[in-house]
Amino acid sequence: MLITRTPFRMSFFGGGTDYEEYFSKFGGCVLSTTIDKYCYLSMRNMPAFFEYKNQFTYSKIERFNSPDEVIHPLVRNALKFIPSDRIQIAYDADLPACSGLGSSSAFAVGLLQGLHAMKNEHPDKMNLAKEAIHLERVLCNEAGGVQDQLAAAFGGLNKIEFNQNGYLVTPLKLSEERKKLFQNNLLLLFTGFTHLSFEIAQDQKNNLPATLPQLHEMKAMVSHAEKILLEGNLDDFGSLLHHTWQLKRTLSKKITNSEIDRIYEKAIKNGALGGKLLGAGGGGFMLLYAPEENHEKLKKAFDDFKFVPFSFEDSGTKIIYENQKI
């Protein structure tokens, strides 16, 4: 038996420039971090006792003999990509799926890592990320970018660059004191509803030719944000988040709605300097930047909403337990 643990991520700047349709022509860049909220996958060899050969447990229980029988597309295609028989897989997570934290890609990375480990294979983080990208974008034919898989595999606060030749993950070298100060100015607010990211991603992809100016500007913000984190006034990071949200919401009409706009405007009125919906948009978690002294005021203003405490994490996906004996 083994257990993989894969972190969720927050993407600050550059989202949308990690779509292949964009970065293959212009090059892309994002700034993101992983946090101490995870998805867990446990795997073990299925004893040759039951009438079915395999089992996958999540919000449903799927029992099957062939991968073609699996309803869940990521599991179905992963079991074809890394053929596995007589296997039992169970999924659990700290936070709900479809909420803007890259949960689907974290699941893909952790699943592939586990399937490899069951065969005593241990690909490095870059190859694991590339396989997850292939699984989601090619085998499952899901629209979206490629930043989440890299973030989940590597972990940490990183600048991630994309071009037609490959990917580059560069950790930001902040002192622990400054990283803590930055982290303490962030709030994670759950809007109360989730979204189907692939629908928004497809719409954003369709709109790409008309939104190139916004994407170019959003990519340029990555370098600006990096300089702020390394040596600038951290509150400027909040103001920059506000600006990128104004650009992001123009990439697709599905990214925001009246309720999301109401939440964001209320946050600004109560001490947030900026923020944005995480992930594709449409719901899920909203990231807010506010000086720490304004946090209590914000929490009181949103006393009927959930704030999720978190810390940055640096490990990326990992196997936290392994014992191949049944």
matplotlib code that plots the C-alpha trace (Angstrom):
import matplotlib.pyplot as plt

x = [0.0, 1.1, -0.3, 0.5, 0.0, -0.2, -0.7, -3.3, -2.0, -2.7, -2.0, -1.3, -0.3, -0.1, -3.0, -4.1, -0.6, -0.1, -2.5, -0.5, -2.4, -0.8, 2.6, 3.6, 3.5, 4.3, 5.8, 4.0, 4.8, 3.0, 3.6, 2.1, 2.5, 1.4, -0.3, -0.7, -4.1, -3.8, -5.4, -4.5, -4.6, -4.1, -3.4, -3.0, -3.0, -6.5, -6.7, -7.7, -10.8, -13.6, -15.5, -14.3, -10.5, -10.3, -12.0, -11.8, -13.5, -14.3, -17.7, -18.8, -17.4, -16.5, -15.8, -14.5, -12.4, -11.3, -10.3, -12.9, -15.6, -14.5, -16.7, -14.1, -12.1, -8.8, -8.7, -9.9, -7.2, -4.5, -5.0, -4.6, -1.5, 0.1, -1.6, -2.4, -4.5, -5.9, -5.6, -7.6, -7.5, -9.2, -9.3, -9.7, -9.0, -8.8, -11.0, -13.7, -13.0, -13.9, -13.0, -10.0, -7.1, -5.9, -7.5, -7.9, -4.3, -3.2, -5.3, -3.7, -0.1, -0.8, -2.5, 0.3, 2.9, 1.1, 0.6, 4.3, 5.3, 3.1, 5.4, 8.5, 9.0, 9.9, 9.9, 11.3, 9.0, 9.3, 8.5, 5.6, 4.2, 4.6, 2.7, -0.1, -0.3, -0.5, -3.1, -5.4, -4.9, -4.4, -5.8, -8.8, -9.0, -9.8, -9.3, -7.0, -3.4, -0.3, 0.7, -1.3, 0.5, 3.9, 2.9, 1.5, 4.6, 7.3, 5.6, 6.8, 6.5, 7.7, 7.9, 7.0, 7.8, 6.4, 7.4, 7.2, 10.4, 9.4, 8.9, 11.2, 10.3, 12.3, 11.8, 11.6, 14.3, 12.5, 13.7, 11.5, 10.6, 9.5, 7.6, 5.7, 4.9, 3.5, 1.5, 0.0, -1.5, -3.4, -6.9, -8.7, -12.5, -14.9, -17.6, -20.0, -20.3, -18.0, -17.6, -16.8, -13.4, -13.2, -16.3, -14.8, -11.4, -12.9, -14.7, -11.4, -9.6, -12.2, -11.8, -8.0, -7.5, -9.6, -7.9, -4.2, -3.6, -4.9, -2.9, 0.3, -0.2, -1.0, 2.2, 4.2, 2.8, 4.7, 8.1, 6.6, 5.1, 8.4, 10.2, 7.7, 8.0, 11.8, 12.4, 9.3, 6.4, 4.2, 1.0, 1.8, 1.3, -2.3, -2.9, -1.4, -3.8, -6.7, -5.4, -4.9, -8.5, -9.9, -8.1, -8.9, -12.6, -12.6, -11.2, -14.6, -18.1, -18.2, -15.4, -17.5, -21.1, -23.1, -22.7, -18.9, -18.7, -20.7, -18.3, -15.2, -16.6, -17.5, -14.0, -12.4, -14.7, -13.6, -9.9, -8.7, -6.3, -6.9, -7.8, -9.0, -10.9, -8.5, -8.5, -10.7, -13.3, -17.1, -16.9, -14.8, -12.1, -11.4, -7.9, -7.7, -4.7, -5.2, -2.8, -3.0, -4.6, -7.6, -8.3, -10.7, -12.8, -13.0, -13.9, -16.7, -18.0, -18.1, -19.3, -21.6, -18.7, -15.9, -12.3, -9.7, -6.5, -3.4, 0.4, 2.7, 4.3, 7.5, 7.5, 5.2, 3.8, 5.3, 4.7, 4.1, 3.6, 4.8, 4.5, 4.0, 3.0, -0.8]
y = [0.0, 3.6, 7.1, 10.1, 13.7, 16.5, 20.2, 22.6, 25.9, 29.6, 31.4, 35.1, 36.4, 35.3, 32.8, 32.3, 32.7, 29.1, 28.0, 26.3, 28.4, 31.5, 30.4, 28.5, 31.9, 34.4, 32.6, 32.5, 33.1, 32.8, 33.4, 30.9, 29.1, 25.8, 25.7, 23.2, 21.9, 18.6, 15.8, 12.2, 9.0, 5.7, 2.6, -1.0, -4.3, -5.7, -9.2, -11.9, -12.6, -10.4, -10.9, -7.5, -6.8, -3.0, -0.4, 3.4, 5.3, 9.0, 10.6, 7.3, 3.7, 2.3, -1.4, -2.6, -5.2, -3.0, 0.7, 1.2, 0.6, 3.6, 6.7, 9.1, 10.3, 10.9, 7.5, 5.8, 7.3, 7.1, 3.3, 3.0, 5.2, 3.3, -0.1, -1.4, -4.4, -5.6, -2.1, -0.3, 3.5, 5.8, 9.7, 12.2, 16.0, 18.9, 21.2, 20.7, 20.1, 22.7, 25.6, 27.2, 25.6, 23.3, 20.2, 18.4, 18.7, 17.9, 14.7, 13.9, 14.4, 12.3, 9.6, 9.2, 9.3, 6.5, 4.3, 4.6, 3.8, 0.7, -0.5, 0.7, 3.6, 7.1, 9.7, 13.1, 16.1, 17.6, 14.3, 13.7, 17.2, 16.6, 13.3, 15.0, 17.7, 15.0, 13.1, 16.1, 18.1, 15.3, 12.0, 13.6, 16.4, 19.0, 22.7, 24.6, 25.6, 23.8, 25.7, 23.7, 20.4, 22.0, 23.7, 20.5, 18.5, 21.0, 22.8, 26.2, 29.8, 29.9, 31.8, 29.3, 30.0, 28.2, 28.2, 25.8, 24.2, 23.3, 24.7, 26.3, 26.4, 29.1, 29.3, 32.8, 33.3, 35.1, 35.1, 33.1, 36.4, 38.1, 35.1, 34.9, 38.6, 38.2, 35.1, 36.9, 39.5, 37.0, 35.7, 32.8, 33.3, 30.6, 32.1, 29.4, 27.8, 25.9, 25.9, 23.7, 25.1, 23.3, 25.2, 28.5, 27.5, 26.5, 29.9, 31.7, 29.6, 30.6, 34.3, 34.2, 36.2, 39.1, 39.1, 39.1, 42.7, 41.7, 38.5, 40.3, 42.8, 40.0, 38.2, 41.4, 41.7, 38.5, 40.3, 43.3, 41.1, 39.2, 42.5, 43.6, 40.3, 40.4, 44.0, 46.2, 47.4, 44.3, 46.4, 47.1, 43.4, 43.9, 46.8, 44.7, 41.8, 44.3, 45.3, 41.7, 40.9, 43.7, 42.3, 38.6, 39.3, 40.5, 37.2, 35.5, 36.5, 33.3, 34.3, 36.5, 37.3, 39.8, 37.8, 37.5, 41.2, 42.0, 39.9, 41.6, 45.1, 44.4, 43.1, 46.3, 48.5, 46.6, 46.8, 44.6, 46.3, 43.7, 40.2, 37.8, 34.6, 31.7, 29.3, 29.7, 31.7, 31.4, 30.6, 28.7, 30.5, 34.2, 35.3, 38.7, 40.8, 43.0, 44.4, 42.0, 44.8, 44.8, 41.1, 41.2, 43.9, 41.8, 38.6, 40.5, 41.9, 38.3, 36.5, 34.3, 33.1, 30.7, 31.8, 29.0, 29.3, 28.2, 28.3, 28.1, 24.7, 23.8, 20.0, 19.5, 16.0, 13.2, 9.7, 9.9, 6.2, 3.1, -0.5, -2.9, -5.8, -6.4]
z = [0.0, -0.6, -0.1, -2.2, -1.0, -3.6, -2.8, -4.1, -5.5, -5.6, -8.9, -8.5, -12.0, -15.6, -15.7, -19.3, -20.7, -19.8, -22.6, -25.3, -27.9, -26.3, -25.1, -28.2, -30.1, -27.4, -24.5, -21.1, -17.5, -14.2, -10.5, -8.1, -4.8, -3.4, 0.0, 2.8, 1.5, -0.2, -2.1, -0.9, -3.0, -1.3, -3.5, -2.8, -4.7, -4.9, -3.4, -5.9, -4.0, -5.3, -8.6, -9.8, -10.3, -9.5, -7.3, -7.3, -4.3, -4.4, -4.2, -5.8, -5.7, -9.1, -9.4, -12.7, -14.6, -17.5, -17.6, -20.3, -17.7, -15.6, -15.6, -14.2, -17.3, -15.5, -13.9, -17.0, -19.2, -16.5, -16.2, -19.9, -19.9, -17.0, -17.3, -13.9, -12.9, -9.6, -8.0, -5.4, -5.4, -2.8, -3.0, -0.3, -0.1, 2.4, 0.2, -2.4, -6.1, -8.8, -6.5, -8.3, -6.4, -9.2, -7.6, -10.9, -11.8, -8.2, -8.5, -11.9, -10.6, -7.4, -9.4, -11.8, -9.1, -7.3, -10.3, -11.1, -7.6, -7.6, -10.4, -8.4, -10.8, -9.6, -12.3, -11.5, -10.9, -14.4, -16.1, -13.7, -14.5, -18.3, -18.0, -16.1, -18.7, -21.4, -19.4, -18.9, -22.1, -24.7, -23.4, -21.7, -24.2, -21.5, -22.2, -19.9, -19.2, -18.0, -14.9, -12.3, -13.1, -12.7, -9.5, -7.9, -8.9, -7.8, -4.9, -3.5, -4.5, -8.1, -11.4, -14.1, -17.7, -20.8, -24.5, -27.4, -26.3, -22.7, -19.2, -16.6, -12.8, -10.9, -7.1, -5.6, -3.0, -0.3, 3.3, 5.7, 7.5, 4.3, 3.0, 6.3, 6.2, 2.7, 3.6, 6.6, 4.3, 2.3, 3.0, 1.3, 1.1, -0.2, -2.3, -1.4, -4.9, -7.2, -11.0, -14.0, -15.0, -18.3, -19.6, -18.7, -20.0, -23.4, -23.6, -22.7, -25.3, -28.0, -27.0, -27.1, -30.4, -29.1, -25.7, -26.7, -25.3, -21.9, -21.8, -22.9, -20.0, -17.5, -18.5, -17.9, -14.4, -13.4, -13.4, -11.7, -8.9, -8.6, -7.9, -5.4, -3.4, -3.5, -2.6, -2.9, -0.7, -0.3, -0.4, -4.0, -4.6, -3.5, -5.9, -8.7, -7.9, -8.2, -11.7, -12.9, -11.7, -13.8, -16.8, -16.1, -15.9, -19.5, -20.9, -20.7, -19.7, -17.6, -15.3, -13.0, -12.2, -10.1, -6.9, -7.4, -8.2, -5.0, -2.9, -4.4, -4.0, -0.4, 0.3, -1.1, 1.0, 4.1, 3.8, 1.0, -1.4, -4.2, -4.9, -7.6, -8.1, -8.2, -11.1, -14.2, -12.4, -12.0, -8.3, -5.8, -3.7, -3.8, -2.8, -1.0, -0.2, 2.9, 5.5, 8.5, 10.7, 8.4, 8.6, 11.5, 9.8, 6.7, 8.6, 10.4, 7.1, 5.8, 8.9, 6.9, 4.6, 5.3, 5.4, 5.1, 7.1, 5.1, 4.9, 2.0, 1.4, -0.5, -1.0, -3.9, -4.5, -2.5, -1.3, 2.4, 3.0, 1.2, 2.1, -0.9, 1.3, 1.4]

ax = plt.figure().add_subplot(projection="3d")
ax.plot(x, y, z, "-o")
ax.set_aspect("equal")
plt.show()
